[in-house]
Amino acid sequence: MAVFIIWLFGRNLDLQQVSQSLRRANPYYLTAAVLVICFGYFLRAIRWKALLAPITESSLKELFATTTVGFAAIFLIGRAGEIVRPMWLPMRDPRVRPSAALVTLFVERIFDLAALVCFFAANLIWFESPAGRETEFGYVKMGGYLMLLALVFGFAALIAYQRNSLKVIEKVQVLTDRRFIPVRIRRIIISILRQLATALGILRGWREVFIVSFWSIALWLAIAVPTWLVLLAFNLPLTFGDSLFIMGFATISSIVPTPGGAAGAFHAATAGGLIFLNVPQNDAAAASIAMHLVYFAPAIVFGLYYFLHGDISIERFRSLLSSEHAVEEIESEAPNNRQLKMESGK
C-alpha cells in the first residue's frame, strides 16, 4: 500500500524541481521546527502523566522515553507500533501496569481528536476563501460548526458512559455471553471497559479535565507551530491559520497503517492540502517531504537512543504481549484501582 501511494504521489512530479525546492528551504526555520517538535514529545509525556494520575504514579523521564520509542516504532512498522508504548512503559516503570497504560492511550486519543477538531473547525469557520472560489468554499464554515457540534456530543457521550459504566458493562456482559465469542476475548473486552471507566474518572472533576485539556492544546500548538515554520522555510505565501488546515490533513492521513509514519499517505494528503491552497505541485511535494521528516526524525533519534540504552528484556516484552498474561494484567488491575479510589476518598 505504501509503495502504491508513493507512486501515486510522485508519478507526475518533476523530481529535479522538487530537489531544488528542498535545497532552497531555510535551514533555520527547519531547525526551529525540529526543536519545537522535540518539546512536543515532552508535552506528550506530561499529559500522559496527568492521564495516569487517577490510576498510578509514574515517572516523567520514563514516559518521555516510552513516548519517543513508541513514535519511532510507529515510523518503522506503521500503526501496529501503537502497542509498543503500553507494553514498553511497564518494563521501564514497574508501577504502571500494561492495562493502565493501554486505557490511558484510549483517553489520550480522545483528547488528541478533540484538540485537533477544535483547531481545524475554528480554522474552517474563519477560513478566507481564495479570490474567485467563494462558491466552492460555501460549505466550509458549515463543516466547522458541525465538527464542533460533534465534539460536544462526543464528550457528552463519554461523560454519560463514565457515570453509567456499571450498567453499560452489565449489558456488554450479556451481549458477549455467546458461544461463538471466546471466553478469553470476552474477559479482555469487559476488563478494558472497566479500566476505561476508571481512566475516564478524570472527567468527574473540572480541574482534571482542565489540566489534560490544557496540555492537549499546548501539545497541538507545538505541532501547529512547526507546521507553520516548515511553510515559512519554503517561503510559501500562507498564514498560521493555513498551517492549521495543513496540519489537519497531515494528521488524518497518519491514520493510514503504512510503515514509515504513514509514508505516501502523509505526503499525498499534505501536498494535496497545499495544492488546494494554490501552492505549486512541486513546491507542495517538497514541503510535505520536509514536514514528514520534521514530525518523525526527532522521535527516531530519541527512540533509538532509549532503545539501545534501555535495560529491556525481550522475553518480558513477549510475555506482556501474550494473551493469557494480558488477561491477568487487566483483571488484576481493576481491584487495585478500586482500592486506590477508596483510600483517596478517605
Helices and strands as residue ranges (DSSP letters): H 2-10, H 15-24, H 27-52, H 60-77, G 78-83, H 84-92, H 98-125, H 140-163, H 165-176, H 183-199, G 200-204, H 206-233, H 240-253, H 259-262, H 265-276, H 281-309, H 314-321, H 323-345
